[in-house]
Amino acid sequence: MRALLESLQALRPSPIENLSPAEARLQPSLADATRHRLRATGQSDAPRALAVVRDLEIPGRGGMMPARLYSPVDPSASGQVPQAPLPLIVYFHGGGFVIADLDTYDSSARALAAEAQATVLSVHYRQAPEHKFPAAHEDAYAAYMWALGNAQSLGADLTRVAVAGESAGGNLALNVALAAREARAPLPVAMALIYPLAGTDMTTTSYRDNAQAKPLNAAMMRWFFDQYAASPADLADTRMDVYGRAELRGLPKAIIVTAEIDPLRDDGQRLAARLQESGVQVVRQDYAGVTHEFFGVNPLVLGRAGDAQRFVAGELRSAFALPAPAVVIPARTGAATRIR
């Protein structure tokens, strides 16, 4: 982890909390540092190979949204033996609702597809400050409902759909399940919540202990909150202060990953406790010696990343293996999918 952070520092990132959002979106990420580290050690920095990686555009609340489809199997390949549709994971990337995109978190989506043997739909969404709360949350739910309505065309099984996300994306995945419960829409069979942003209390022990951590620190989190929230009331909303204010009963299995060197570590711990108190099945793993954003790192660079990827994928496979619920297919949206 130290060597990887040194590779990140070698790329000369500027403190995001001192930048404009446009400038922040141009800063090197841990994904860039991973490629730097692989090259420095004489290894290939090529992305993990999959049978299908295809860019799409799907309808969101504010218009068409970039998305990317990943699959370990190409059903259209010549000579491919027909098989049952794969499970589907609807994945939301991190970035504090402000920065990052599909490319930044490409390795996480590839790992989930390969390790869980599932189709992954990775979804971008409107970002702040151009689009304030709850724009990202509205887009995430729209993407989930679109995925349910179009599962067959994606080569996926409608009865085996999970949601997953990292950091802010973990918040979005959790809120997709909450919104589906409230709308009496089909629930995901599981939620993979990777160091999720689950509250807005910045006085927790992990915020204090990791106030100066990299690649995420307390000042960055304050900056993210300031960019996304239009007012203090937004931060008190149940979609942001989830462990403090949301009703969590009736949610599906939660798979929670936390990192030791992360301001959001206590968010995951508090969320796990609240979910268990609410009767929700929770499996949680905390990874020592690693930082926020470690999950998507190439395991050749960081072995703990491979451990976490296999843990999440194994728990997802267990959820997918349970008897399928009866699901009513939602009506399709009027907007067409675009393949780019």
N, C-alpha and C positions, 0 to 999 in steps of 0.2 A: 504494500500500500504506500509506503514511504517513497519507493522508487517511482511509482506511478504519479504521486503528487509532485515529485521533482520533475518528471516529464511535463506535467501540466505547467509548472512554474517556468520551465524553459521556453514555453510558448508565449510568455510574457502577457498573461491576462491582466486586465485592469479591474479594479474593484467595481463590481456591477452596481453597488449602491451609490456610486459617484457618477454614473453614466445616465444618459437618456435611454429610453427603451430601444430606440433604433441602434444606438451604439452597443447596448448590452447584447443584442441579438447577434452581433458580429464577433463576440468574444469566444476564445477557444473553450471547448468543453472537455469533460473527462473522456468522452469518446475520441476527441482529437488527441488527447494525451495517450490513450491506449494505442492508437495507430503509431504515434511517435515512439512509444516504448517498444512496440513490436519491431519496427524498422531498426531501432537502435540495437536490438539484440539479435538481428539477422533473421527475423521470422517474417512470414508473409502477413500483411495487414489486410488481405482480401476478406470480405464478409463471409460469414458462414453460408455455405451453399444450400439452396433449397430448390425443389422442383419448380415452384411457382413463386415469383415475386412480381406483382403487377400493380401499377399505380392506377387509382380510380379517382373519380369525384362523385360524392354522394350528397344528397340534400340535407342541409341543416336548417336551423331556425332563421339564420341570416343569409341564406343562399347556399351555393354549392361549396363543399368542403373537400380538401385533399384527403385521401385515404390510401392505404396500401394493403394489398392482400398478399399473405404469405401462406404457403402450404408445402408440406413435405411430399405431397403426392400430386401429380398432374393427371387428372382423369381424362384429359383430351390427348395424352401422349399416345403415339402409335404403339400398339402391342401391350398397352397397360391393362392389366387384369382388372375388370370391374370389381369394385368393393363398396361396402356401405359408406355413406357420407361420413366425413370426419366431424368431430366436435368443433365448435366455433368459440374462439376467444375474442371478444371485443376489447381492444387495448387502447388506453389513453396515456400519452406521454406526459412527462413532467415539464417543469420550467416555470413554476410559480404563477401560472396563468398568463405569463408575459413573454417568455423567451422559449427557445427550442422548437423543434419541429419533428417530422417523421424521420428525417435523416439522423438527427441527434440520437434518437432512441431506436434506430434500426436494429442494432445488435440484440436488444432485449426482445423485440418481436420475433426475430429469427430464432433466438434461443427457445422461446416458448413454443413456437411452431414445431421445432425439431424435437425438443425434449418431451412435450406433452402429446406429440403426434396429433396435432390439431391444426385447423385452419385459423389464422389470426388476421383479424381486420384491425389495423392500426389507424386511428382517426386523429386528424388535426382538428382544431376548433378555433373560434374567434378568440383573439387575445387582447389583453389590456395593454395600455390605457385606452386604445382606440375603441374597445368594446368592454365596458365595465360589467361587474357582477349584475345579473347571473348569466351573461352571454355564454360563457364556456359550459356552464351546467346545462343550459338549454340545448346547446349543440350536442353534448354528450348523450343526453337522453334521446334526441332525435336520431342520432347515429345508431343507438341500440335498437330502437324501434324499427329503423330501416333495415338493420341486419336481420331482425326476426322476420320481417316481411319478405326479405330477399335471400333467406338462407339457402333455399334450393338452388338458386342461380349461382350462389357462391360455392356450391358443392359441399354444403355443410348440413348438419343434422339440427333441425329446429328444436328438438327436445333436449339437446346437449349444448347449451350456450352458457358461457361464463363471461364475467367481466374482469378486467385486470387493469392496473395502472400503477405508475410510480410517482411518488411525491404529490404534486397537485393532481396528477392523473389518478392517483389512488383515491383522492377526495372525489374526483368525478365518477370513478367506478362505484364507489360506495353510494354516492347520491343517485346514480342510475338505478341501483337496486331499491333505494328508498322511494324514488319517484314511481317505479314500476309497482311497488307494493301499494302506494297511495292510489294509483290509477287502476288497480286491479288488472294490470297487464301481466303477461308471463314473467316470472322472476328468473333471473339467472340461477344456474344450479350451484354456483360458487362465486366468491369475490376474492381475487388475488390482490391484496393491498400491500404494496411494497413501499416501505417507509412513508406511509400516507400522511398527508397534511390533514389532520383530523380535528384541529381546534385552533383557537387564536390566542391562547394564553402563552405569552412569551416570558413568563416568570418561572417556568418549570425548571427542574434540575438540569435536564439535558440542554435547555437553552442557555443556562448559566455556564455549565461545564464546557459547552462547545460554542461559546460566543464568538470565538476567533477561528473556528475550524474552517477547513477547506475540503471540498469545493463549495460548501454551503455554510454560512454563518448567520448569526442573529441579525446583523445589519441588513443582509440581503433579504431575509424574511420580512423585516419591516418594510423594505422597499417594495417587495412583491405585494404585500397587503395594501400599501398606499396606492400602488398602480391599479389594483383590481377593484378595490372598494370605493364606491362613490361617497360613502358616509360611514361613520362608526356603526350605524345600524346594520350595515351589510355584514360586518364582522361578527355581529351578534346573531345573525341569521342561523337557523339550524343547519343549513347547508355548509356553513363555514365552521361554526362551533358545534361540531357533530357530537363529540363525546360529552360536551357540557349541556346541550339543549335538545338534541334530537331524540325522538322515540325510535328505539332500535329493535323492538320486538318484531318477529315474523320475517327476519332476513335470512338469506341462505348462508351456508358455510362460509366462514371468513378465514382466509389464509393470509397471515400477517408476517411480514419480514421487517425487522428493524436492524439498524447498524449502530455500533457502539459510539462512533465519533460523528454524531449527527444531532443538530438541534431538535429534530423531529422524533428522536427516539422515544421520548415520553408520550408523544401523540399516539404512537402505535401501542404503547403499553396501556395508556388510559382507555383507548378505544377497545382493546382486547378485553379489559376488565368490564367495561360497560356492556359490550356485546354479550359476554358470558352472564352477567347479571340479568340480561334481557332474554336469556334462554337460547341464544344463538350459539351454534357450534363454532368453536375457534381453535385453530391450530396456529401456533406462533413460534417463530425462531428468531433469536437475536444473534447477530454475528459480531464477534469480538474483533477488534483491531482493524476494522474497515470503516469507511466513511459513507455519507450520503452519495448516491449515484453509483455505488459499487456493483449493483446487480447486473448491469449490462456489459461489464468489462469482459474481454476475452479471457477465458479461464487459463490460457497459457501465460497471461500476465498476472492474473490474480485468482488463485485457486478457490478462495472463498466465494467468488462470483459463480463458479461452476457448481459449488455446493448449494448455493441459494437457488440457482436455476433448476437444479434437479429436485430440490425440496418442493418448490412451488409446482413444478410440472407433475411430480408424483402425487401431490395432494389434489391437483386438478384431475388427473387421470382417475383417481379414486372417486371423485365426485361424478365424473362422466360415466363411470361404470355402474352407478346405482340405477335402479329401474326408472325408466323415463316417465316423466309426468305427462298427463294429457295437456296438449297445448293447442289453443285456437290461434290460427295464423292471423296476425293483424292485417288490416287492409293496407295495400301498397300505397305509397305516396305517389302523387302525380308527377313529381320530377324524375327525370330519367337519370340513370347512371352513365357517367362518361368514363371511358377507358382512355387514359393518356399514354 
